[in-house]
Amino acid sequence: MAKPFNEADRDAVYRAIYERRDMRHFVGDPVDAAVLQRLLDAAHHAPSVGFMQPWRIARITDPALRTALHANVESERLATADALGKRREEFMKLKVEGMLECGELLVMALMDGRERHIFGRRTLPEMDLASVACAIQNMWLAARAEGLGMGWVSLFDVDAVRRLLRMPEGARPVAILCLGHVDHFYSEPMLQTERWAERTPLADCVFENRWPE
């Protein structure tokens, strides 16, 4: 039988899980190159269906490109606000990204040519997206262990970002990731602090054998 981690190592894993936050407030200090490499390697060691490894990561180092991506997100933020109806003004008060302040900006994307990979995707083709999400989570937890904040930005025009990054046919951006130093980590999810939503009780998400009536 495989041995578990020792108590300290086990507790560190759970601490990273429970203290991970979707960060939107950053200080502008650069991320150490060796630390960034560790985080990218952590993402690359995520599980993937059929071992297809569908993630592709673009590091944005061109200031003009960062500005263009931010403009794209801001446009979608306004469109999202309009789509929220009565919650528009409430949404507009939220800080939804830290793209101009973070030390590193990354775009996580799905690779092109994914149709070649059938193992595990014949009836569930979206498992490539699930695999990319695992890579993002790996990076997120590793970033927390390194004392760095990370935020997932999903408010953007997919085709516009594809064009900005000159992605090949079939490739698709999934997330814009803000990574960098923070003054502190939120004590709870920011959207919970701002009373936008609350964590669903675990008992409402777990059931036995069949879907509850």
ZABA-850576 format. One record per residue (C-alpha): residue number from 1; residue in three letters; x, y, z. Coordinates in steps of 0.05 Angstrom, whole numbers, plus 5000, padded with zeros to 4 digits. Each point is the difference from the previous one (the first is absolute). Example, Ala and Ser with C-alpha at 12.3 -4.5 7.8 and 13.67 -1.06 7.14 Angstrom:
BEGIN
<rec><vexza>1</vexza><volum>ala</volum><xx>5246</xx><yy>4910</yy><zz>5156</zz></rec>
<rec><vexza>2</vexza><volum>ser</volum><xx>5027</xx><yy>5069</yy><zz>4987</zz></rec>
//
This chain:
BEGIN
<rec><vexza>1</vexza><volum>met</volum><xx>5000</xx><yy>5000</yy><zz>5000</zz></rec>
<rec><vexza>2</vexza><volum>ala</volum><xx>5026</xx><yy>5069</yy><zz>4981</zz></rec>
<rec><vexza>3</vexza><volum>lys</volum><xx>5022</xx><yy>5044</yy><zz>5058</zz></rec>
<rec><vexza>4</vexza><volum>pro</volum><xx>4968</xx><yy>5068</yy><zz>5011</zz></rec>
<rec><vexza>5</vexza><volum>phe</volum><xx>5040</xx><yy>5064</yy><zz>5005</zz></rec>
<rec><vexza>6</vexza><volum>asn</volum><xx>5026</xx><yy>5016</yy><zz>5069</zz></rec>
<rec><vexza>7</vexza><volum>glu</volum><xx>4954</xx><yy>5045</yy><zz>5041</zz></rec>
<rec><vexza>8</vexza><volum>ala</volum><xx>5036</xx><yy>5065</yy><zz>4984</zz></rec>
<rec><vexza>9</vexza><volum>asp</volum><xx>5002</xx><yy>4987</yy><zz>4925</zz></rec>
<rec><vexza>10</vexza><volum>arg</volum><xx>4927</xx><yy>4979</yy><zz>5000</zz></rec>
<rec><vexza>11</vexza><volum>asp</volum><xx>4979</xx><yy>5062</yy><zz>5038</zz></rec>
<rec><vexza>12</vexza><volum>ala</volum><xx>5039</xx><yy>5044</yy><zz>4951</zz></rec>
<rec><vexza>13</vexza><volum>val</volum><xx>4960</xx><yy>4971</yy><zz>4942</zz></rec>
<rec><vexza>14</vexza><volum>tyr</volum><xx>4933</xx><yy>5014</yy><zz>5034</zz></rec>
<rec><vexza>15</vexza><volum>arg</volum><xx>5024</xx><yy>5069</yy><zz>5021</zz></rec>
<rec><vexza>16</vexza><volum>ala</volum><xx>5015</xx><yy>5018</yy><zz>4928</zz></rec>
<rec><vexza>17</vexza><volum>ile</volum><xx>4931</xx><yy>4976</yy><zz>4979</zz></rec>
<rec><vexza>18</vexza><volum>tyr</volum><xx>4962</xx><yy>5038</yy><zz>5054</zz></rec>
<rec><vexza>19</vexza><volum>glu</volum><xx>5042</xx><yy>5064</yy><zz>4996</zz></rec>
<rec><vexza>20</vexza><volum>arg</volum><xx>5001</xx><yy>5005</yy><zz>4924</zz></rec>
<rec><vexza>21</vexza><volum>arg</volum><xx>4962</xx><yy>5062</yy><zz>4977</zz></rec>
<rec><vexza>22</vexza><volum>asp</volum><xx>4980</xx><yy>5030</yy><zz>4933</zz></rec>
<rec><vexza>23</vexza><volum>met</volum><xx>5043</xx><yy>5063</yy><zz>5008</zz></rec>
<rec><vexza>24</vexza><volum>arg</volum><xx>4985</xx><yy>5067</yy><zz>4968</zz></rec>
<rec><vexza>25</vexza><volum>his</volum><xx>5046</xx><yy>5046</yy><zz>5040</zz></rec>
<rec><vexza>26</vexza><volum>phe</volum><xx>5075</xx><yy>4997</yy><zz>4985</zz></rec>
<rec><vexza>27</vexza><volum>val</volum><xx>5063</xx><yy>5039</yy><zz>5013</zz></rec>
<rec><vexza>28</vexza><volum>gly</volum><xx>5044</xx><yy>5010</yy><zz>4939</zz></rec>
<rec><vexza>29</vexza><volum>asp</volum><xx>5063</xx><yy>4964</yy><zz>5021</zz></rec>
<rec><vexza>30</vexza><volum>pro</volum><xx>5026</xx><yy>4950</yy><zz>4948</zz></rec>
<rec><vexza>31</vexza><volum>val</volum><xx>4994</xx><yy>4925</yy><zz>5010</zz></rec>
<rec><vexza>32</vexza><volum>asp</volum><xx>5066</xx><yy>4965</yy><zz>5009</zz></rec>
<rec><vexza>33</vexza><volum>ala</volum><xx>5018</xx><yy>4961</yy><zz>4937</zz></rec>
<rec><vexza>34</vexza><volum>ala</volum><xx>5015</xx><yy>4936</yy><zz>5037</zz></rec>
<rec><vexza>35</vexza><volum>val</volum><xx>4933</xx><yy>5004</yy><zz>5037</zz></rec>
<rec><vexza>36</vexza><volum>leu</volum><xx>4963</xx><yy>5012</yy><zz>4935</zz></rec>
<rec><vexza>37</vexza><volum>gln</volum><xx>5034</xx><yy>4939</yy><zz>4969</zz></rec>
<rec><vexza>38</vexza><volum>arg</volum><xx>4978</xx><yy>4957</yy><zz>5059</zz></rec>
<rec><vexza>39</vexza><volum>leu</volum><xx>4928</xx><yy>5024</yy><zz>4992</zz></rec>
<rec><vexza>40</vexza><volum>leu</volum><xx>5000</xx><yy>4985</yy><zz>4926</zz></rec>
<rec><vexza>41</vexza><volum>asp</volum><xx>5029</xx><yy>4931</yy><zz>5013</zz></rec>
<rec><vexza>42</vexza><volum>ala</volum><xx>4946</xx><yy>4988</yy><zz>5052</zz></rec>
<rec><vexza>43</vexza><volum>ala</volum><xx>4947</xx><yy>5017</yy><zz>4949</zz></rec>
<rec><vexza>44</vexza><volum>his</volum><xx>5033</xx><yy>4953</yy><zz>4949</zz></rec>
<rec><vexza>45</vexza><volum>his</volum><xx>4996</xx><yy>4943</yy><zz>5050</zz></rec>
<rec><vexza>46</vexza><volum>ala</volum><xx>4925</xx><yy>5003</yy><zz>5005</zz></rec>
<rec><vexza>47</vexza><volum>pro</volum><xx>4958</xx><yy>4939</yy><zz>4984</zz></rec>
<rec><vexza>48</vexza><volum>ser</volum><xx>4971</xx><yy>4997</yy><zz>4930</zz></rec>
<rec><vexza>49</vexza><volum>val</volum><xx>4951</xx><yy>4954</yy><zz>4967</zz></rec>
<rec><vexza>50</vexza><volum>gly</volum><xx>5037</xx><yy>4951</yy><zz>4954</zz></rec>
<rec><vexza>51</vexza><volum>phe</volum><xx>5064</xx><yy>5036</yy><zz>5020</zz></rec>
<rec><vexza>52</vexza><volum>met</volum><xx>4985</xx><yy>5049</yy><zz>4944</zz></rec>
<rec><vexza>53</vexza><volum>gln</volum><xx>5028</xx><yy>5060</yy><zz>5039</zz></rec>
<rec><vexza>54</vexza><volum>pro</volum><xx>4956</xx><yy>5050</yy><zz>4963</zz></rec>
<rec><vexza>55</vexza><volum>trp</volum><xx>5024</xx><yy>5062</yy><zz>5036</zz></rec>
<rec><vexza>56</vexza><volum>arg</volum><xx>5041</xx><yy>5054</yy><zz>4967</zz></rec>
<rec><vexza>57</vexza><volum>ile</volum><xx>5024</xx><yy>5060</yy><zz>5040</zz></rec>
<rec><vexza>58</vexza><volum>ala</volum><xx>5018</xx><yy>5068</yy><zz>4971</zz></rec>
<rec><vexza>59</vexza><volum>arg</volum><xx>5041</xx><yy>5045</yy><zz>5044</zz></rec>
<rec><vexza>60</vexza><volum>ile</volum><xx>4983</xx><yy>5072</yy><zz>4983</zz></rec>
<rec><vexza>61</vexza><volum>thr</volum><xx>5062</xx><yy>5044</yy><zz>5004</zz></rec>
<rec><vexza>62</vexza><volum>asp</volum><xx>4982</xx><yy>5053</yy><zz>4948</zz></rec>
<rec><vexza>63</vexza><volum>pro</volum><xx>4969</xx><yy>5060</yy><zz>5037</zz></rec>
<rec><vexza>64</vexza><volum>ala</volum><xx>4959</xx><yy>5019</yy><zz>4940</zz></rec>
<rec><vexza>65</vexza><volum>leu</volum><xx>4971</xx><yy>4930</yy><zz>4996</zz></rec>
<rec><vexza>66</vexza><volum>arg</volum><xx>4983</xx><yy>5001</yy><zz>5074</zz></rec>
<rec><vexza>67</vexza><volum>thr</volum><xx>4964</xx><yy>5066</yy><zz>4990</zz></rec>
<rec><vexza>68</vexza><volum>ala</volum><xx>4961</xx><yy>4972</yy><zz>4941</zz></rec>
<rec><vexza>69</vexza><volum>leu</volum><xx>4979</xx><yy>4939</yy><zz>5039</zz></rec>
<rec><vexza>70</vexza><volum>his</volum><xx>4978</xx><yy>5045</yy><zz>5058</zz></rec>
<rec><vexza>71</vexza><volum>ala</volum><xx>4958</xx><yy>5042</yy><zz>4952</zz></rec>
<rec><vexza>72</vexza><volum>asn</volum><xx>4967</xx><yy>4937</yy><zz>4975</zz></rec>
<rec><vexza>73</vexza><volum>val</volum><xx>4983</xx><yy>4979</yy><zz>5071</zz></rec>
<rec><vexza>74</vexza><volum>glu</volum><xx>4974</xx><yy>5069</yy><zz>5018</zz></rec>
<rec><vexza>75</vexza><volum>ser</volum><xx>4953</xx><yy>4999</yy><zz>4940</zz></rec>
<rec><vexza>76</vexza><volum>glu</volum><xx>4973</xx><yy>4932</yy><zz>5021</zz></rec>
<rec><vexza>77</vexza><volum>arg</volum><xx>4993</xx><yy>5024</yy><zz>5072</zz></rec>
<rec><vexza>78</vexza><volum>leu</volum><xx>4953</xx><yy>5054</yy><zz>4977</zz></rec>
<rec><vexza>79</vexza><volum>ala</volum><xx>4961</xx><yy>4952</yy><zz>4956</zz></rec>
<rec><vexza>80</vexza><volum>thr</volum><xx>4994</xx><yy>4952</yy><zz>5058</zz></rec>
<rec><vexza>81</vexza><volum>ala</volum><xx>4975</xx><yy>5056</yy><zz>5045</zz></rec>
<rec><vexza>82</vexza><volum>asp</volum><xx>4946</xx><yy>5017</yy><zz>4949</zz></rec>
<rec><vexza>83</vexza><volum>ala</volum><xx>4979</xx><yy>4927</yy><zz>4997</zz></rec>
<rec><vexza>84</vexza><volum>leu</volum><xx>4991</xx><yy>4996</yy><zz>5075</zz></rec>
<rec><vexza>85</vexza><volum>gly</volum><xx>4940</xx><yy>5045</yy><zz>5002</zz></rec>
<rec><vexza>86</vexza><volum>lys</volum><xx>4982</xx><yy>5020</yy><zz>5071</zz></rec>
<rec><vexza>87</vexza><volum>arg</volum><xx>5069</xx><yy>4979</yy><zz>5026</zz></rec>
<rec><vexza>88</vexza><volum>arg</volum><xx>5037</xx><yy>5045</yy><zz>4951</zz></rec>
<rec><vexza>89</vexza><volum>glu</volum><xx>5021</xx><yy>5054</yy><zz>5049</zz></rec>
<rec><vexza>90</vexza><volum>glu</volum><xx>5018</xx><yy>4948</yy><zz>5052</zz></rec>
<rec><vexza>91</vexza><volum>phe</volum><xx>5044</xx><yy>4965</yy><zz>4950</zz></rec>
<rec><vexza>92</vexza><volum>met</volum><xx>5034</xx><yy>5064</yy><zz>4977</zz></rec>
<rec><vexza>93</vexza><volum>lys</volum><xx>5025</xx><yy>5012</yy><zz>5071</zz></rec>
<rec><vexza>94</vexza><volum>leu</volum><xx>5038</xx><yy>4935</yy><zz>4999</zz></rec>
<rec><vexza>95</vexza><volum>lys</volum><xx>5074</xx><yy>4996</yy><zz>4982</zz></rec>
<rec><vexza>96</vexza><volum>val</volum><xx>5002</xx><yy>4943</yy><zz>4950</zz></rec>
<rec><vexza>97</vexza><volum>glu</volum><xx>5073</xx><yy>5000</yy><zz>4979</zz></rec>
<rec><vexza>98</vexza><volum>gly</volum><xx>5071</xx><yy>5025</yy><zz>5014</zz></rec>
<rec><vexza>99</vexza><volum>met</volum><xx>5028</xx><yy>4996</yy><zz>4930</zz></rec>
<rec><vexza>100</vexza><volum>leu</volum><xx>5038</xx><yy>5066</yy><zz>5001</zz></rec>
<rec><vexza>101</vexza><volum>glu</volum><xx>5029</xx><yy>4991</yy><zz>5070</zz></rec>
<rec><vexza>102</vexza><volum>cys</volum><xx>5021</xx><yy>4927</yy><zz>5003</zz></rec>
<rec><vexza>103</vexza><volum>gly</volum><xx>5073</xx><yy>4980</yy><zz>4990</zz></rec>
<rec><vexza>104</vexza><volum>glu</volum><xx>4984</xx><yy>4947</yy><zz>4947</zz></rec>
<rec><vexza>105</vexza><volum>leu</volum><xx>4943</xx><yy>4993</yy><zz>4951</zz></rec>
<rec><vexza>106</vexza><volum>leu</volum><xx>4988</xx><yy>4932</yy><zz>4970</zz></rec>
<rec><vexza>107</vexza><volum>val</volum><xx>4948</xx><yy>4974</yy><zz>4951</zz></rec>
<rec><vexza>108</vexza><volum>met</volum><xx>4981</xx><yy>4928</yy><zz>5008</zz></rec>
<rec><vexza>109</vexza><volum>ala</volum><xx>4974</xx><yy>4969</yy><zz>4936</zz></rec>
<rec><vexza>110</vexza><volum>leu</volum><xx>4976</xx><yy>4936</yy><zz>4969</zz></rec>
<rec><vexza>111</vexza><volum>met</volum><xx>5047</xx><yy>4974</yy><zz>4946</zz></rec>
<rec><vexza>112</vexza><volum>asp</volum><xx>4981</xx><yy>4990</yy><zz>4927</zz></rec>
<rec><vexza>113</vexza><volum>gly</volum><xx>4991</xx><yy>4931</yy><zz>4970</zz></rec>
<rec><vexza>114</vexza><volum>arg</volum><xx>4961</xx><yy>4974</yy><zz>5059</zz></rec>
<rec><vexza>115</vexza><volum>glu</volum><xx>4954</xx><yy>4958</yy><zz>4956</zz></rec>
<rec><vexza>116</vexza><volum>arg</volum><xx>5057</xx><yy>4950</yy><zz>4992</zz></rec>
<rec><vexza>117</vexza><volum>his</volum><xx>4993</xx><yy>4981</yy><zz>5073</zz></rec>
<rec><vexza>118</vexza><volum>ile</volum><xx>4943</xx><yy>4951</yy><zz>5009</zz></rec>
<rec><vexza>119</vexza><volum>phe</volum><xx>5022</xx><yy>4963</yy><zz>5063</zz></rec>
<rec><vexza>120</vexza><volum>gly</volum><xx>4952</xx><yy>5023</yy><zz>5054</zz></rec>
<rec><vexza>121</vexza><volum>arg</volum><xx>4966</xx><yy>5051</yy><zz>4954</zz></rec>
<rec><vexza>122</vexza><volum>arg</volum><xx>4957</xx><yy>4959</yy><zz>4952</zz></rec>
<rec><vexza>123</vexza><volum>thr</volum><xx>4937</xx><yy>5014</yy><zz>5040</zz></rec>
<rec><vexza>124</vexza><volum>leu</volum><xx>5028</xx><yy>5057</yy><zz>5043</zz></rec>
<rec><vexza>125</vexza><volum>pro</volum><xx>5040</xx><yy>5045</yy><zz>4954</zz></rec>
<rec><vexza>126</vexza><volum>glu</volum><xx>5000</xx><yy>5055</yy><zz>5053</zz></rec>
<rec><vexza>127</vexza><volum>met</volum><xx>5050</xx><yy>4960</yy><zz>5041</zz></rec>
<rec><vexza>128</vexza><volum>asp</volum><xx>5055</xx><yy>5039</yy><zz>4966</zz></rec>
<rec><vexza>129</vexza><volum>leu</volum><xx>4972</xx><yy>5062</yy><zz>5034</zz></rec>
<rec><vexza>130</vexza><volum>ala</volum><xx>4997</xx><yy>4962</yy><zz>5066</zz></rec>
<rec><vexza>131</vexza><volum>ser</volum><xx>5073</xx><yy>4982</yy><zz>4993</zz></rec>
<rec><vexza>132</vexza><volum>val</volum><xx>5019</xx><yy>5073</yy><zz>4989</zz></rec>
<rec><vexza>133</vexza><volum>ala</volum><xx>4961</xx><yy>5018</yy><zz>5063</zz></rec>
<rec><vexza>134</vexza><volum>cys</volum><xx>5042</xx><yy>4949</yy><zz>5038</zz></rec>
<rec><vexza>135</vexza><volum>ala</volum><xx>5063</xx><yy>5035</yy><zz>4975</zz></rec>
<rec><vexza>136</vexza><volum>ile</volum><xx>4974</xx><yy>5067</yy><zz>5023</zz></rec>
<rec><vexza>137</vexza><volum>gln</volum><xx>4983</xx><yy>4972</yy><zz>5069</zz></rec>
<rec><vexza>138</vexza><volum>asn</volum><xx>5070</xx><yy>4969</yy><zz>5006</zz></rec>
<rec><vexza>139</vexza><volum>met</volum><xx>5030</xx><yy>5068</yy><zz>4986</zz></rec>
<rec><vexza>140</vexza><volum>trp</volum><xx>4952</xx><yy>5035</yy><zz>5048</zz></rec>
<rec><vexza>141</vexza><volum>leu</volum><xx>5017</xx><yy>4954</yy><zz>5058</zz></rec>
<rec><vexza>142</vexza><volum>ala</volum><xx>5075</xx><yy>5004</yy><zz>4986</zz></rec>
<rec><vexza>143</vexza><volum>ala</volum><xx>4995</xx><yy>5076</yy><zz>4996</zz></rec>
<rec><vexza>144</vexza><volum>arg</volum><xx>4968</xx><yy>5002</yy><zz>5069</zz></rec>
<rec><vexza>145</vexza><volum>ala</volum><xx>5055</xx><yy>4956</yy><zz>5028</zz></rec>
<rec><vexza>146</vexza><volum>glu</volum><xx>5051</xx><yy>5049</yy><zz>4970</zz></rec>
<rec><vexza>147</vexza><volum>gly</volum><xx>4964</xx><yy>5060</yy><zz>5032</zz></rec>
<rec><vexza>148</vexza><volum>leu</volum><xx>4975</xx><yy>5026</yy><zz>4933</zz></rec>
<rec><vexza>149</vexza><volum>gly</volum><xx>4929</xx><yy>5019</yy><zz>4982</zz></rec>
<rec><vexza>150</vexza><volum>met</volum><xx>4965</xx><yy>4977</yy><zz>4937</zz></rec>
<rec><vexza>151</vexza><volum>gly</volum><xx>4935</xx><yy>5022</yy><zz>4968</zz></rec>
<rec><vexza>152</vexza><volum>trp</volum><xx>4959</xx><yy>4967</yy><zz>4945</zz></rec>
<rec><vexza>153</vexza><volum>val</volum><xx>4970</xx><yy>5050</yy><zz>4950</zz></rec>
<rec><vexza>154</vexza><volum>ser</volum><xx>4946</xx><yy>4971</yy><zz>4955</zz></rec>
<rec><vexza>155</vexza><volum>leu</volum><xx>4968</xx><yy>5064</yy><zz>4976</zz></rec>
<rec><vexza>156</vexza><volum>phe</volum><xx>5026</xx><yy>5007</yy><zz>4929</zz></rec>
<rec><vexza>157</vexza><volum>asp</volum><xx>4982</xx><yy>4992</yy><zz>4927</zz></rec>
<rec><vexza>158</vexza><volum>val</volum><xx>5028</xx><yy>4932</yy><zz>4981</zz></rec>
<rec><vexza>159</vexza><volum>asp</volum><xx>5010</xx><yy>5015</yy><zz>4926</zz></rec>
<rec><vexza>160</vexza><volum>ala</volum><xx>5032</xx><yy>5068</yy><zz>5014</zz></rec>
<rec><vexza>161</vexza><volum>val</volum><xx>5051</xx><yy>4968</yy><zz>5047</zz></rec>
<rec><vexza>162</vexza><volum>arg</volum><xx>5013</xx><yy>4946</yy><zz>4949</zz></rec>
<rec><vexza>163</vexza><volum>arg</volum><xx>5017</xx><yy>5054</yy><zz>4949</zz></rec>
<rec><vexza>164</vexza><volum>leu</volum><xx>5043</xx><yy>5040</yy><zz>5049</zz></rec>
<rec><vexza>165</vexza><volum>leu</volum><xx>5042</xx><yy>4938</yy><zz>5016</zz></rec>
<rec><vexza>166</vexza><volum>arg</volum><xx>4999</xx><yy>4975</yy><zz>4928</zz></rec>
<rec><vexza>167</vexza><volum>met</volum><xx>4975</xx><yy>4932</yy><zz>5021</zz></rec>
<rec><vexza>168</vexza><volum>pro</volum><xx>4996</xx><yy>4946</yy><zz>4947</zz></rec>
<rec><vexza>169</vexza><volum>glu</volum><xx>4933</xx><yy>4974</yy><zz>4976</zz></rec>
<rec><vexza>170</vexza><volum>gly</volum><xx>4968</xx><yy>4957</yy><zz>5053</zz></rec>
<rec><vexza>171</vexza><volum>ala</volum><xx>5038</xx><yy>5029</yy><zz>5059</zz></rec>
<rec><vexza>172</vexza><volum>arg</volum><xx>4958</xx><yy>5039</yy><zz>5051</zz></rec>
<rec><vexza>173</vexza><volum>pro</volum><xx>5015</xx><yy>5043</yy><zz>5061</zz></rec>
<rec><vexza>174</vexza><volum>val</volum><xx>4970</xx><yy>4975</yy><zz>5065</zz></rec>
<rec><vexza>175</vexza><volum>ala</volum><xx>5026</xx><yy>5048</yy><zz>5053</zz></rec>
<rec><vexza>176</vexza><volum>ile</volum><xx>5041</xx><yy>5062</yy><zz>5010</zz></rec>
<rec><vexza>177</vexza><volum>leu</volum><xx>5040</xx><yy>4989</yy><zz>5063</zz></rec>
<rec><vexza>178</vexza><volum>cys</volum><xx>5025</xx><yy>5058</yy><zz>5043</zz></rec>
<rec><vexza>179</vexza><volum>leu</volum><xx>5060</xx><yy>4977</yy><zz>5042</zz></rec>
<rec><vexza>180</vexza><volum>gly</volum><xx>5041</xx><yy>5040</yy><zz>5049</zz></rec>
<rec><vexza>181</vexza><volum>his</volum><xx>5016</xx><yy>5024</yy><zz>5069</zz></rec>
<rec><vexza>182</vexza><volum>val</volum><xx>4944</xx><yy>5023</yy><zz>5046</zz></rec>
<rec><vexza>183</vexza><volum>asp</volum><xx>4999</xx><yy>5038</yy><zz>5065</zz></rec>
<rec><vexza>184</vexza><volum>his</volum><xx>4955</xx><yy>4947</yy><zz>5030</zz></rec>
<rec><vexza>185</vexza><volum>phe</volum><xx>4953</xx><yy>4944</yy><zz>4981</zz></rec>
<rec><vexza>186</vexza><volum>tyr</volum><xx>4925</xx><yy>5010</yy><zz>5009</zz></rec>
<rec><vexza>187</vexza><volum>ser</volum><xx>4974</xx><yy>4966</yy><zz>5063</zz></rec>
<rec><vexza>188</vexza><volum>glu</volum><xx>4943</xx><yy>4971</yy><zz>4958</zz></rec>
<rec><vexza>189</vexza><volum>pro</volum><xx>4981</xx><yy>5002</yy><zz>4926</zz></rec>
<rec><vexza>190</vexza><volum>met</volum><xx>4992</xx><yy>5073</yy><zz>4980</zz></rec>
<rec><vexza>191</vexza><volum>leu</volum><xx>4932</xx><yy>4988</yy><zz>4969</zz></rec>
<rec><vexza>192</vexza><volum>gln</volum><xx>4976</xx><yy>4972</yy><zz>5066</zz></rec>
<rec><vexza>193</vexza><volum>thr</volum><xx>5028</xx><yy>5061</yy><zz>5037</zz></rec>
<rec><vexza>194</vexza><volum>glu</volum><xx>4964</xx><yy>5045</yy><zz>4951</zz></rec>
<rec><vexza>195</vexza><volum>arg</volum><xx>4936</xx><yy>4960</yy><zz>5011</zz></rec>
<rec><vexza>196</vexza><volum>trp</volum><xx>4996</xx><yy>4981</yy><zz>4926</zz></rec>
<rec><vexza>197</vexza><volum>ala</volum><xx>4993</xx><yy>4926</yy><zz>5016</zz></rec>
<rec><vexza>198</vexza><volum>glu</volum><xx>5012</xx><yy>4950</yy><zz>5056</zz></rec>
<rec><vexza>199</vexza><volum>arg</volum><xx>5033</xx><yy>4932</yy><zz>5002</zz></rec>
<rec><vexza>200</vexza><volum>thr</volum><xx>4950</xx><yy>4945</yy><zz>4988</zz></rec>
<rec><vexza>201</vexza><volum>pro</volum><xx>4997</xx><yy>4951</yy><zz>5059</zz></rec>
<rec><vexza>202</vexza><volum>leu</volum><xx>5038</xx><yy>4936</yy><zz>4986</zz></rec>
<rec><vexza>203</vexza><volum>ala</volum><xx>4938</xx><yy>4959</yy><zz>5019</zz></rec>
<rec><vexza>204</vexza><volum>asp</volum><xx>4963</xx><yy>5031</yy><zz>4941</zz></rec>
<rec><vexza>205</vexza><volum>cys</volum><xx>5054</xx><yy>4978</yy><zz>4951</zz></rec>
<rec><vexza>206</vexza><volum>val</volum><xx>5012</xx><yy>4928</yy><zz>5022</zz></rec>
<rec><vexza>207</vexza><volum>phe</volum><xx>4950</xx><yy>4943</yy><zz>4995</zz></rec>
<rec><vexza>208</vexza><volum>glu</volum><xx>5000</xx><yy>4924</yy><zz>4997</zz></rec>
<rec><vexza>209</vexza><volum>asn</volum><xx>4984</xx><yy>4957</yy><zz>4941</zz></rec>
<rec><vexza>210</vexza><volum>arg</volum><xx>4946</xx><yy>5042</yy><zz>4966</zz></rec>
<rec><vexza>211</vexza><volum>trp</volum><xx>4983</xx><yy>5073</yy><zz>4991</zz></rec>
<rec><vexza>212</vexza><volum>pro</volum><xx>4955</xx><yy>5023</yy><zz>5058</zz></rec>
<rec><vexza>213</vexza><volum>glu</volum><xx>4928</xx><yy>5016</yy><zz>4985</zz></rec>
//
